[in-house]
Amino acid sequence: MNPLLQPLRSLANGLGLAWWAKVQTASPDVIYWFGPFLRRHELETKLPAFLADLQAEAPGSIRHEVLRLRRSEPLTEELGPG
């Protein structure tokens, strides 16, 4: 990510205008948040490499959705049983 754009990304995220990918895996049951991005196209361009890295860890399954929202830490959430 371009460090000069970081303040703009932070502002967009704070306003709920940033693009994020919510990526959920099963076995292990984890949600990964990938972002923030200023443009949906930029996220969709970089998402395949992120998904490939996760796939290399051999989870049971991977689902993702692209969302426009405000997001903060944690960017990785382990889901417990039930």
C-alpha positions in Angstrom: 0.0 0.0 0.0 1.2 3.5 -0.8 2.1 5.2 2.5 1.0 8.5 1.1 -2.6 7.2 0.8 -2.7 5.9 4.3 -4.3 9.0 5.8 -7.0 9.0 3.1 -7.6 5.3 3.7 -8.0 5.9 7.4 -10.4 8.8 6.8 -12.5 6.7 4.4 -12.5 3.8 6.9 -13.6 6.2 9.7 -16.5 7.4 7.6 -17.5 3.9 6.6 -16.6 4.4 3.0 -13.7 2.0 2.8 -13.9 -1.3 0.9 -13.1 -4.5 2.8 -13.2 -8.2 2.1 -14.5 -10.5 4.8 -12.9 -13.9 4.3 -14.2 -16.8 6.4 -12.5 -20.2 6.5 -13.7 -23.4 8.0 -11.3 -25.8 9.7 -9.9 -23.6 11.1 -12.9 -21.4 11.8 -11.5 -17.9 11.3 -12.6 -14.6 9.8 -9.9 -12.5 8.1 -10.5 -8.9 7.2 -8.6 -7.6 4.2 -8.5 -3.9 3.7 -9.1 -1.0 3.8 -9.2 0.0 0.1 -10.4 3.3 -1.4 -11.8 1.7 -4.5 -13.6 -1.6 -4.9 -11.6 -2.3 -8.1 -8.3 -2.1 -6.1 -9.6 -4.6 -3.6 -10.9 -7.0 -6.2 -7.5 -6.8 -8.0 -5.5 -7.7 -4.8 -7.9 -10.2 -3.3 -7.0 -13.2 -5.4 -3.4 -13.2 -4.1 -4.7 -12.9 -0.5 -7.1 -15.8 -1.1 -4.3 -17.9 -2.7 -2.2 -17.4 0.4 -5.0 -18.6 2.6 -5.7 -21.6 0.3 -2.1 -22.6 0.6 -2.8 -23.2 4.4 -5.4 -25.9 3.3 -8.5 -24.8 5.2 -11.7 -26.9 4.8 -13.4 -24.1 2.9 -13.1 -20.4 2.1 -15.9 -17.9 1.5 -15.6 -14.2 1.0 -17.7 -11.1 0.5 -16.8 -7.6 -0.4 -18.3 -4.9 1.9 -18.1 -1.2 2.2 -17.9 -0.4 5.9 -15.9 1.0 8.9 -13.7 -1.7 10.4 -11.1 -1.7 13.2 -9.0 -4.3 15.0 -8.9 -7.2 15.2 -8.3 -8.1 11.6 -8.3 -11.8 12.3 -11.0 -13.4 14.5 -10.9 -17.0 15.6 -14.5 -18.3 15.9 -15.1 -20.6 18.9 -17.6 -23.4 19.1 -21.3 -22.6 19.1 
